[in-house]
Amino acid sequence: MEFLIISTLNGVIYGLLLFMVSAGLTLIFGMMGILNFAHASFYMLGAYLAYALSPIIGFWGGILVAPLLVGLFGMLTERYLLRQVHAHGHAHELLLTFGLALIIAEVVKLFFGDFPVAYQIPDDLRFAAFSVFGTDYPFYRVFIGTVAVAMFVVLWLLLSRTRVGIVVRAAERLPEIAEALGHNIPVVFMCVFGAGAALAGLAGAVAGAFYPTNPNMAAELGVIVFVVVVVGGLGSLKGSLLASLLIGLFSSFAVGIDLSLANLLGLVGLGDWARSVGGLLTTEVSSISGTIPFALMLLVLLVRPAGLMGERN
């Protein structure tokens, strides 16, 4: 029961972190049709900027200001880089954002070095939120999940219940008519891209104090974020949340399972044979937990090519 509860809590929190990062990518693709390969780099920038600013303006000041700076950087990226190649198609956008990701990684190493930095939770936030079977569960994990849920609620209300959301959706679906009504579509797209970058920056600023802030954090999370977006359905905010939670839970449980096919075959008297064969038959689930998101993506795409909540063409 302890394994079940702790793994569920860890899986939900990790899934919500994935949603925090993928929400901006989902927003950008849903509104603009741009697959931003550098999105996870915005997540890393948020963590490093919060770390650099926290000694000057405090921990909470860093968390607030870092996403704004990342959002501004995102707006400049869209205005002076992506807008120039948008007319040439997705291949040019992918190549440009891939190159941008490499440049950001090298700049981070240039200023902060190749090793993790000491971006840590303040002492007044180092306490247990509750206890499960004698195990203290960190409050900051719960805080990360709370920020992710608040992000989802704010985004959903903004896009579905406000005039800003109406303008953004109109710019996405009927840009010519929206422009004829007096809306500056290029500015709308620039702001959407900046908002998506700021969301990734917020995720980095919040999570970077708990998870290691290092130059490889973008590469470690970047591929998983794309898996989340594909599984949930390109452009679907609700789909990204659902996919994030599924991947988080499956990964969390897989890490703690030390069973293999040999154990299952042992139930029918074939355990010794399976262990003598070795290979995949003796490979424990925990050792292949990193492949779980990709296996889930493959399964979902076979059943629903548009993703769990994506719109069918």
Residue frames relative to the residue before (quaternion, step in Angstrom):
aa qw qx qy qz dx dy dz
M 1.0000 0.0000 0.0000 0.0000 0.00 0.00 0.00
E 0.6256 0.5304 -0.3409 0.4593 3.58 1.05 -0.77
F 0.6455 0.5126 -0.3168 0.4693 3.59 0.96 -0.88
L 0.6504 0.5325 -0.3150 0.4407 3.57 0.96 -0.87
I 0.7102 0.4596 -0.2679 0.4611 3.58 0.80 -1.00
I 0.6823 0.4849 -0.2972 0.4594 3.60 0.85 -0.97
S 0.6628 0.5013 -0.3106 0.4615 3.59 0.95 -0.85
T 0.6326 0.5231 -0.3313 0.4653 3.58 1.05 -0.73
L 0.6594 0.5014 -0.3100 0.4666 3.58 0.91 -0.89
N 0.6748 0.4896 -0.2959 0.4663 3.59 0.87 -0.94
G 0.6549 0.5214 -0.3111 0.4499 3.57 1.01 -0.82
V 0.6527 0.5067 -0.3128 0.4683 3.57 0.99 -0.83
I 0.6699 0.4927 -0.3048 0.4643 3.59 0.90 -0.89
Y 0.6576 0.4911 -0.3141 0.4773 3.58 0.94 -0.84
G 0.6350 0.5256 -0.3241 0.4641 3.58 1.03 -0.76
L 0.6613 0.4967 -0.3095 0.4693 3.58 0.98 -0.81
L 0.6017 0.5311 -0.3588 0.4766 3.59 1.12 -0.60
L 0.6335 0.5196 -0.3268 0.4710 3.58 0.97 -0.83
F 0.6437 0.5135 -0.3290 0.4623 3.57 1.01 -0.76
M 0.6168 0.5557 -0.3526 0.4318 3.59 0.96 -0.80
V 0.6995 0.4485 -0.2707 0.4861 3.57 0.97 -0.83
S 0.7251 0.4595 -0.2523 0.4465 3.58 0.88 -0.95
A 0.5218 0.6573 -0.4202 0.3452 3.62 1.15 -0.46
G 0.6707 0.4956 -0.3032 0.4611 3.58 0.92 -0.86
L 0.6463 0.5106 -0.3178 0.4697 3.58 1.01 -0.80
T 0.6314 0.5235 -0.3200 0.4742 3.56 1.05 -0.80
L 0.6478 0.5203 -0.3127 0.4603 3.58 0.95 -0.88
I 0.6758 0.4999 -0.2950 0.4543 3.57 0.88 -0.96
F 0.7005 0.4480 -0.2900 0.4739 3.59 0.83 -0.90
G 0.6556 0.5329 -0.3240 0.4257 3.59 0.94 -0.83
M 0.7479 0.3948 -0.2146 0.4886 3.56 1.01 -0.78
M 0.8211 0.2659 -0.0953 0.4960 3.57 0.97 -0.84
G 0.4034 -0.7318 0.4653 0.2918 3.59 1.20 -0.32
I 0.5159 0.6321 -0.4148 0.4027 3.59 1.21 0.49
L 0.2075 -0.7414 0.6256 0.1258 3.57 -0.85 1.01
N 0.1633 -0.8362 0.5217 0.0438 3.53 -0.13 1.35
F 0.2711 -0.7950 0.5251 0.1371 3.58 -0.27 1.27
A 0.6769 0.4884 -0.2869 0.4701 3.60 1.20 -0.44
H 0.3614 0.7725 -0.4779 0.2104 3.59 1.23 0.09
A 0.6611 0.4979 -0.3175 0.4628 3.60 0.92 -0.83
S 0.5874 0.5630 -0.3699 0.4484 3.59 1.20 -0.45
F 0.5956 0.5347 -0.3604 0.4790 3.59 1.15 -0.53
Y 0.5958 0.5516 -0.3390 0.4752 3.56 1.14 -0.70
M 0.6721 0.4843 -0.2876 0.4807 3.58 0.93 -0.89
L 0.6325 0.5315 -0.3338 0.4539 3.60 0.98 -0.79
G 0.6260 0.5452 -0.3359 0.4450 3.58 1.01 -0.79
A 0.6635 0.5027 -0.3026 0.4642 3.58 0.97 -0.87
Y 0.7043 0.4653 -0.2774 0.4589 3.58 0.83 -0.95
L 0.6448 0.5054 -0.3324 0.4672 3.61 0.99 -0.73
A 0.6360 0.5125 -0.3327 0.4713 3.60 0.99 -0.79
Y 0.6355 0.5246 -0.3226 0.4656 3.58 1.03 -0.80
A 0.6936 0.4779 -0.2799 0.4607 3.60 0.91 -0.90
L 0.7138 0.4608 -0.2553 0.4615 3.59 1.05 -0.75
S 0.5751 0.6451 -0.3818 0.3276 3.60 1.06 -0.67
P 0.6511 0.4878 -0.3622 0.4549 3.69 0.92 -0.56
I 0.6875 0.4862 -0.2767 0.4630 3.60 1.18 -0.52
I 0.8270 0.1531 -0.0442 0.5391 3.59 0.78 -1.04
G 0.6245 -0.5689 0.3344 0.4177 3.58 1.22 0.26
F 0.6883 -0.5010 0.3375 0.4016 3.54 -1.29 0.41
W 0.7094 0.4487 -0.2711 0.4710 3.59 0.79 -1.00
G 0.6134 0.5400 -0.3468 0.4603 3.59 1.06 -0.64
G 0.6437 0.5207 -0.3172 0.4625 3.56 1.02 -0.79
I 0.6506 0.5175 -0.3137 0.4589 3.56 0.99 -0.83
L 0.6909 0.4700 -0.2788 0.4733 3.60 1.06 -0.71
V 0.7362 0.4414 -0.2434 0.4516 3.59 0.86 -0.94
A 0.6112 0.5911 -0.3592 0.3846 3.61 0.94 -0.81
P 0.6707 0.4770 -0.3294 0.4627 3.68 0.82 -0.80
L 0.6212 0.5406 -0.3486 0.4476 3.60 1.04 -0.69
L 0.6630 0.4923 -0.3048 0.4746 3.58 0.98 -0.83
V 0.6412 0.5021 -0.3235 0.4818 3.59 1.02 -0.77
G 0.6334 0.5284 -0.3262 0.4616 3.59 1.02 -0.75
L 0.6372 0.5139 -0.3178 0.4785 3.58 1.03 -0.81
F 0.6392 0.5137 -0.3162 0.4770 3.57 1.01 -0.81
G 0.6364 0.5296 -0.3185 0.4615 3.57 1.04 -0.77
M 0.6466 0.5144 -0.3186 0.4646 3.58 0.97 -0.82
L 0.6566 0.4954 -0.3087 0.4777 3.58 0.97 -0.82
T 0.6170 0.5455 -0.3386 0.4551 3.58 1.07 -0.73
E 0.6784 0.4775 -0.2950 0.4741 3.58 0.91 -0.90
R 0.6910 0.5071 -0.2905 0.4254 3.57 0.87 -0.94
Y 0.8286 0.2759 -0.1210 0.4719 3.57 0.74 -1.00
L 0.7381 0.3600 -0.2371 0.5190 3.62 1.20 -0.17
L 0.7702 0.3875 -0.2217 0.4554 3.58 0.42 -1.21
R 0.6292 0.5479 -0.3483 0.4274 3.59 0.97 -0.75
Q 0.6436 0.5432 -0.3274 0.4284 3.57 1.09 -0.63
V 0.7711 0.3360 -0.1771 0.5110 3.60 1.12 -0.61
H 0.4126 0.7462 -0.4550 0.2567 3.61 1.25 -0.15
A 0.6723 0.5179 -0.3049 0.4322 3.58 0.95 -0.81
H 0.6601 0.5300 -0.3052 0.4362 3.59 1.21 -0.38
G 0.6462 -0.5659 0.3066 0.4101 3.59 1.27 0.06
H 0.7308 -0.4689 0.3021 0.3934 3.51 -1.41 0.20
A 0.5948 0.5904 -0.3771 0.3942 3.60 1.01 -0.69
H 0.6696 0.4885 -0.2991 0.4728 3.58 0.93 -0.88
E 0.6405 0.5231 -0.3256 0.4585 3.60 1.02 -0.77
L 0.6567 0.5090 -0.3124 0.4605 3.58 0.95 -0.85
L 0.6625 0.5006 -0.3070 0.4650 3.57 0.93 -0.88
L 0.6584 0.5103 -0.3153 0.4547 3.57 0.95 -0.86
T 0.7041 0.4519 -0.2795 0.4711 3.61 0.84 -0.95
F 0.5909 0.5484 -0.3682 0.4630 3.61 1.14 -0.55
G 0.6598 0.4926 -0.2994 0.4820 3.56 0.97 -0.84
L 0.6304 0.5319 -0.3290 0.4599 3.57 1.05 -0.78
A 0.6267 0.5395 -0.3332 0.4529 3.59 1.02 -0.79
L 0.6561 0.5041 -0.3096 0.4686 3.59 0.98 -0.84
I 0.6513 0.5136 -0.3184 0.4590 3.58 0.99 -0.84
I 0.6453 0.5177 -0.3232 0.4596 3.60 0.94 -0.89
A 0.6494 0.5228 -0.3219 0.4487 3.59 0.93 -0.86
E 0.6865 0.4741 -0.2906 0.4686 3.58 0.93 -0.85
V 0.6288 0.5245 -0.3389 0.4633 3.60 1.03 -0.71
V 0.6282 0.5282 -0.3290 0.4670 3.59 1.01 -0.81
K 0.6638 0.4898 -0.3061 0.4751 3.60 0.93 -0.87
L 0.6259 0.5575 -0.3362 0.4295 3.58 1.05 -0.75
F 0.7544 0.3927 -0.2043 0.4847 3.58 0.93 -0.90
F 0.8182 0.2738 -0.1088 0.4937 3.60 0.95 -0.86
G 0.5506 -0.6318 0.3933 0.3782 3.60 1.24 -0.08
D 0.6192 -0.5843 0.4056 0.3327 3.53 -1.36 0.14
F 0.6823 0.4950 -0.2746 0.4626 3.58 1.23 -0.18
P 0.6460 -0.5158 0.3758 0.4189 3.62 -1.19 0.39
V 0.3394 -0.7250 0.5650 0.1999 3.56 -1.16 0.69
A 0.5427 -0.6503 0.4419 0.2954 3.54 -1.25 0.50
Y 0.1971 0.7534 -0.5925 0.2060 3.57 0.59 1.19
Q 0.0690 0.8445 -0.5163 0.1246 3.56 -0.23 1.30
I 0.6066 -0.5435 0.4420 0.3759 3.50 -1.34 0.35
P 0.5080 -0.6343 0.4733 0.3401 3.63 -0.96 0.73
D 0.6342 -0.5689 0.3698 0.3706 3.56 -1.14 0.62
D 0.6706 0.5113 -0.3191 0.4326 3.61 1.01 -0.71
L 0.6788 0.4340 -0.3048 0.5078 3.61 1.28 -0.05
R 0.5494 0.6047 -0.3952 0.4198 3.57 1.29 0.11
F 0.4655 0.6313 -0.5042 0.3612 3.56 0.18 1.27
A 0.5610 -0.6191 0.4425 0.3258 3.53 -1.27 0.38
A 0.4171 -0.6942 0.5295 0.2524 3.55 -0.99 0.87
F 0.7545 -0.1608 0.1290 0.6231 3.57 1.09 -0.78
S 0.3880 -0.7061 0.5441 0.2342 3.54 -1.32 0.11
V 0.1124 -0.7833 0.6103 0.0374 3.57 -0.99 0.91
F 0.8275 -0.1459 0.0439 0.5405 3.56 -0.46 1.26
G 0.7465 -0.4084 0.2093 0.4818 3.56 0.97 0.89
T 0.6212 0.5201 -0.3413 0.4765 3.58 1.29 -0.07
D 0.3412 -0.7464 0.5374 0.1940 3.58 -0.70 1.09
Y 0.2173 -0.7735 0.5834 0.1190 3.57 -0.86 0.98
P 0.4621 -0.7269 0.4243 0.2793 3.62 -0.54 1.14
F 0.5163 -0.6439 0.4786 0.2997 3.53 -1.03 0.86
Y 0.6500 0.5560 -0.3389 0.3918 3.58 0.94 -0.83
R 0.5751 0.5572 -0.3847 0.4592 3.60 1.13 -0.50
V 0.6557 0.4992 -0.3023 0.4790 3.55 0.96 -0.89
F 0.6197 0.5475 -0.3347 0.4519 3.58 1.06 -0.75
I 0.6306 0.5252 -0.3326 0.4647 3.60 0.98 -0.83
G 0.6689 0.4975 -0.2973 0.4654 3.58 0.93 -0.89
T 0.6411 0.5308 -0.3221 0.4512 3.58 1.01 -0.80
V 0.6407 0.5144 -0.3221 0.4702 3.58 0.98 -0.82
A 0.6510 0.5221 -0.3158 0.4515 3.59 0.98 -0.83
V 0.6549 0.4964 -0.3116 0.4771 3.59 0.95 -0.86
A 0.6473 0.5086 -0.3201 0.4689 3.59 0.96 -0.85
M 0.6173 0.5432 -0.3421 0.4548 3.60 1.04 -0.76
F 0.6622 0.5073 -0.3096 0.4565 3.58 0.89 -0.92
V 0.6643 0.5091 -0.3067 0.4531 3.60 0.88 -0.94
V 0.6706 0.4972 -0.2994 0.4621 3.59 0.88 -0.95
L 0.6621 0.5027 -0.3125 0.4596 3.60 0.90 -0.87
W 0.6673 0.5068 -0.3069 0.4514 3.56 0.88 -0.93
L 0.6692 0.4826 -0.3011 0.4782 3.59 0.93 -0.87
L 0.6507 0.5318 -0.3203 0.4373 3.58 0.96 -0.87
L 0.7371 0.4334 -0.2378 0.4608 3.58 0.88 -0.93
S 0.7816 0.3598 -0.1781 0.4774 3.60 1.06 -0.63
R 0.7936 0.3289 -0.1530 0.4885 3.60 1.14 -0.44
T 0.7151 0.4209 -0.2639 0.4918 3.63 1.20 0.02
R 0.6447 -0.5184 0.4011 0.3933 3.54 -1.31 0.33
V 0.5951 0.5657 -0.3588 0.4440 3.57 1.08 -0.73
G 0.6615 0.5084 -0.3021 0.4612 3.57 0.95 -0.88
I 0.6280 0.5350 -0.3312 0.4580 3.58 1.03 -0.79
V 0.6607 0.5018 -0.3055 0.4673 3.59 0.94 -0.92
V 0.6596 0.5118 -0.3124 0.4533 3.58 0.92 -0.88
R 0.6829 0.4757 -0.2922 0.4712 3.59 0.90 -0.89
A 0.6282 0.5236 -0.3308 0.4709 3.55 1.10 -0.68
A 0.6454 0.5150 -0.3182 0.4658 3.57 1.02 -0.79
E 0.6424 0.5217 -0.3200 0.4612 3.56 1.13 -0.63
R 0.7935 0.3638 -0.1753 0.4552 3.58 0.73 -1.08
L 0.8082 0.0825 -0.0107 0.5830 3.59 0.95 -0.86
P 0.0722 -0.8586 0.5052 0.0485 3.61 0.55 1.11
E 0.6340 0.5386 -0.3489 0.4317 3.61 1.00 -0.74
I 0.6753 0.4750 -0.2968 0.4798 3.58 0.93 -0.89
A 0.6403 0.5235 -0.3325 0.4533 3.59 0.95 -0.80
E 0.6593 0.4938 -0.3055 0.4777 3.57 1.02 -0.79
A 0.6296 0.5339 -0.3294 0.4582 3.57 1.09 -0.71
L 0.6666 0.4891 -0.2915 0.4810 3.58 1.20 -0.55
G 0.6684 -0.5544 0.2800 0.4092 3.56 1.28 0.20
H 0.5471 0.6151 -0.4066 0.3963 3.60 1.24 0.12
N 0.3859 -0.7164 0.5391 0.2171 3.54 -0.97 0.92
I 0.2881 -0.8157 0.4778 0.1528 3.57 -0.03 1.32
P 0.6455 0.5090 -0.3537 0.4462 3.67 0.84 -0.75
V 0.6485 0.5008 -0.3229 0.4737 3.61 1.02 -0.74
V 0.6164 0.5416 -0.3425 0.4577 3.60 1.03 -0.77
F 0.6766 0.4873 -0.2923 0.4683 3.57 0.88 -0.95
M 0.6338 0.5281 -0.3327 0.4569 3.58 1.00 -0.79
C 0.6691 0.4915 -0.2951 0.4729 3.58 0.97 -0.83
V 0.6245 0.5291 -0.3378 0.4648 3.59 1.05 -0.74
F 0.6606 0.4931 -0.3097 0.4739 3.58 0.92 -0.87
G 0.6524 0.5082 -0.3130 0.4670 3.58 0.97 -0.79
A 0.6387 0.5170 -0.3261 0.4674 3.59 1.03 -0.77
G 0.6459 0.5174 -0.3199 0.4613 3.58 0.99 -0.81
A 0.6504 0.5011 -0.3093 0.4798 3.57 1.01 -0.81
A 0.6459 0.5261 -0.3186 0.4522 3.59 1.00 -0.81
L 0.6225 0.5311 -0.3443 0.4603 3.60 1.05 -0.70
A 0.6451 0.4938 -0.3158 0.4902 3.59 1.00 -0.79
G 0.6395 0.5277 -0.3179 0.4600 3.57 1.03 -0.78
L 0.6295 0.5232 -0.3286 0.4711 3.58 1.05 -0.76
A 0.6297 0.5305 -0.3314 0.4607 3.58 0.99 -0.83
G 0.6771 0.4894 -0.2940 0.4644 3.58 0.93 -0.86
A 0.6561 0.5212 -0.3144 0.4461 3.58 0.96 -0.86
V 0.6971 0.4566 -0.2694 0.4827 3.58 1.01 -0.81
A 0.7603 0.4022 -0.2173 0.4615 3.58 0.75 -1.06
G 0.5787 0.6269 -0.3759 0.3617 3.60 1.11 -0.55
A 0.6306 0.5327 -0.3364 0.4532 3.57 1.20 -0.45
F 0.7103 0.4219 -0.2476 0.5061 3.59 1.23 -0.39
Y 0.7379 0.2890 -0.1713 0.5854 3.55 0.95 -0.93
P 0.6402 -0.5592 0.3433 0.3994 3.64 -1.08 0.57
T 0.2500 -0.7352 0.6133 0.1445 3.55 -0.99 0.93
N 0.2248 0.7758 -0.5464 0.2215 3.55 -0.29 1.29
P 0.6698 -0.5386 0.3271 0.3929 3.63 -1.17 0.40
N 0.6776 0.4873 -0.2952 0.4650 3.60 1.22 -0.29
M 0.4377 0.7359 -0.4467 0.2594 3.60 1.23 -0.09
A 0.6186 0.5331 -0.3536 0.4562 3.61 1.09 -0.56
A 0.6711 0.4888 -0.2960 0.4724 3.57 0.95 -0.87
E 0.6446 0.5441 -0.3210 0.4306 3.57 1.04 -0.79
L 0.7814 0.3336 -0.1645 0.5011 3.58 0.98 -0.82
G 0.5345 0.6893 -0.3914 0.2933 3.58 1.16 -0.57
V 0.6860 0.4767 -0.2963 0.4630 3.59 0.84 -0.94
I 0.6418 0.5267 -0.3264 0.4519 3.59 0.97 -0.84
V 0.6237 0.5434 -0.3424 0.4455 3.58 1.03 -0.74
F 0.6512 0.4935 -0.3186 0.4806 3.59 0.97 -0.76
V 0.6075 0.5387 -0.3487 0.4681 3.59 1.07 -0.69
V 0.6303 0.5378 -0.3248 0.4561 3.59 0.99 -0.85
V 0.6828 0.4945 -0.2894 0.4533 3.56 0.84 -0.98
V 0.6685 0.4931 -0.3003 0.4687 3.59 0.97 -0.84
V 0.6692 0.4954 -0.3032 0.4635 3.60 0.89 -0.92
G 0.6991 0.4720 -0.2804 0.4581 3.59 0.90 -0.88
G 0.5399 -0.5757 0.4328 0.4356 3.57 1.09 -0.65
L 0.4637 -0.7114 0.4505 0.2756 3.57 -0.57 1.16
G 0.8274 0.2051 -0.1741 0.4931 3.55 -0.71 1.11
S 0.6222 0.5449 -0.3453 0.4435 3.62 1.23 -0.11
L 0.3463 -0.7527 0.5263 0.1910 3.58 -0.55 1.18
K 0.6626 0.4874 -0.3046 0.4802 3.59 0.94 -0.86
G 0.6329 0.5352 -0.3264 0.4544 3.56 1.05 -0.76
S 0.6351 0.5247 -0.3277 0.4626 3.59 1.02 -0.76
L 0.6397 0.5162 -0.3255 0.4672 3.58 1.00 -0.80
L 0.6690 0.4964 -0.2976 0.4664 3.58 0.89 -0.93
A 0.6738 0.4913 -0.2961 0.4658 3.59 0.88 -0.93
S 0.6289 0.5412 -0.3342 0.4471 3.60 0.99 -0.80
L 0.6763 0.4869 -0.2945 0.4677 3.57 0.89 -0.91
L 0.6450 0.5188 -0.3271 0.4558 3.60 0.95 -0.82
I 0.6822 0.4779 -0.2895 0.4716 3.58 0.85 -0.96
G 0.6414 0.5302 -0.3226 0.4510 3.58 0.99 -0.81
L 0.6874 0.4785 -0.2838 0.4669 3.58 0.90 -0.91
F 0.6597 0.5006 -0.3167 0.4625 3.59 0.87 -0.91
S 0.6713 0.4958 -0.3034 0.4599 3.60 0.91 -0.89
S 0.6564 0.5269 -0.3135 0.4395 3.58 0.95 -0.87
F 0.6937 0.4561 -0.2806 0.4816 3.57 0.90 -0.87
A 0.6358 0.5516 -0.3374 0.4215 3.59 0.99 -0.80
V 0.6202 0.5661 -0.3439 0.4203 3.59 1.01 -0.79
G 0.7599 0.3975 -0.2035 0.4725 3.59 1.02 -0.76
I 0.5952 0.5623 -0.3715 0.4378 3.61 1.23 0.09
D 0.1427 -0.8175 0.5565 0.0392 3.57 -0.60 1.18
L 0.4279 0.6998 -0.4640 0.3344 3.57 1.16 0.51
S 0.1372 -0.7648 0.6242 0.0811 3.54 -1.30 0.45
L 0.6867 -0.4450 0.3521 0.4544 3.57 -1.29 0.03
A 0.5857 0.5808 -0.3700 0.4275 3.58 1.13 -0.59
N 0.6320 0.5260 -0.3327 0.4618 3.59 1.04 -0.73
L 0.6667 0.4907 -0.3036 0.4718 3.57 0.97 -0.83
L 0.6651 0.4918 -0.3064 0.4710 3.58 0.96 -0.81
G 0.5712 0.5989 -0.3754 0.4172 3.56 1.20 -0.48
L 0.5801 0.5917 -0.3694 0.4208 3.59 1.19 -0.47
V 0.7492 0.3191 -0.1955 0.5465 3.58 1.19 -0.49
G 0.6547 -0.5746 0.2959 0.3920 3.56 1.19 0.55
L 0.6064 0.5708 -0.3532 0.4263 3.60 1.23 0.25
G 0.3360 0.7858 -0.4710 0.2185 3.57 1.26 0.26
D 0.6664 0.5008 -0.3114 0.4562 3.60 0.88 -0.90
W 0.6375 0.5216 -0.3276 0.4628 3.57 1.02 -0.79
A 0.6603 0.5115 -0.3096 0.4544 3.57 0.92 -0.90
R 0.6734 0.4871 -0.3044 0.4654 3.60 0.96 -0.82
S 0.6306 0.5220 -0.3416 0.4616 3.58 1.11 -0.58
V 0.6357 0.5067 -0.3200 0.4866 3.57 1.13 -0.65
G 0.1829 -0.8252 0.5103 0.1588 3.59 1.00 -0.88
G 0.5874 0.6013 -0.4143 0.3490 3.55 -1.14 -0.65
L 0.8479 -0.0976 0.0989 0.5117 3.53 -1.00 -0.90
L 0.6112 0.5851 -0.3509 0.4011 3.60 1.08 -0.69
T 0.7573 0.3379 -0.1986 0.5224 3.61 1.09 -0.57
T 0.4555 0.6787 -0.4543 0.3543 3.61 1.24 0.15
E 0.3446 -0.7604 0.5170 0.1887 3.57 -0.68 1.09
V 0.6189 -0.5700 0.3975 0.3661 3.53 -1.14 0.68
S 0.6371 0.5564 -0.3343 0.4156 3.60 0.96 -0.83
S 0.6711 0.5145 -0.3079 0.4361 3.60 1.05 -0.68
I 0.7409 0.3326 -0.2173 0.5415 3.61 1.21 -0.31
S 0.2753 0.7988 -0.4985 0.1938 3.59 1.22 0.43
G 0.6126 0.5796 -0.3510 0.4070 3.58 1.12 -0.59
T 0.6628 0.5012 -0.3068 0.4640 3.58 1.20 -0.41
I 0.4437 0.7276 -0.4387 0.2851 3.59 1.26 -0.25
P 0.6668 0.4968 -0.3375 0.4412 3.69 0.78 -0.84
F 0.6800 0.4880 -0.2961 0.4602 3.58 0.98 -0.82
A 0.6152 0.5221 -0.3443 0.4801 3.59 1.10 -0.64
L 0.6407 0.5124 -0.3221 0.4725 3.58 1.03 -0.78
M 0.6351 0.5266 -0.3289 0.4595 3.59 0.99 -0.81
L 0.6478 0.5193 -0.3163 0.4590 3.58 0.95 -0.88
L 0.6655 0.5078 -0.3010 0.4567 3.56 0.92 -0.90
V 0.6723 0.4990 -0.2988 0.4580 3.58 0.90 -0.93
L 0.6739 0.4990 -0.3031 0.4527 3.58 0.91 -0.89
L 0.6187 0.5338 -0.3502 0.4578 3.60 1.12 -0.58
V 0.7284 0.4150 -0.2281 0.4952 3.57 1.04 -0.82
R 0.7957 0.0432 0.0195 0.6038 3.57 0.93 -0.99
P 0.2636 -0.8116 0.4987 0.1518 3.63 0.01 1.23
A 0.6729 0.4940 -0.3019 0.4605 3.59 1.13 -0.53
G 0.5879 -0.5549 0.3833 0.4468 3.61 1.26 -0.12
L 0.7305 -0.4589 0.2854 0.4174 3.54 -1.30 0.30
M 0.8200 0.0869 -0.0171 0.5654 3.58 0.92 -0.92
G 0.3806 0.7245 -0.4858 0.3070 3.56 1.17 0.54
E 0.5136 -0.6427 0.4764 0.3101 3.54 -1.20 0.54
R 0.4177 -0.7005 0.5198 0.2543 3.55 -0.91 0.92
N 0.4396 -0.6903 0.5099 0.2651 3.57 -1.03 0.79
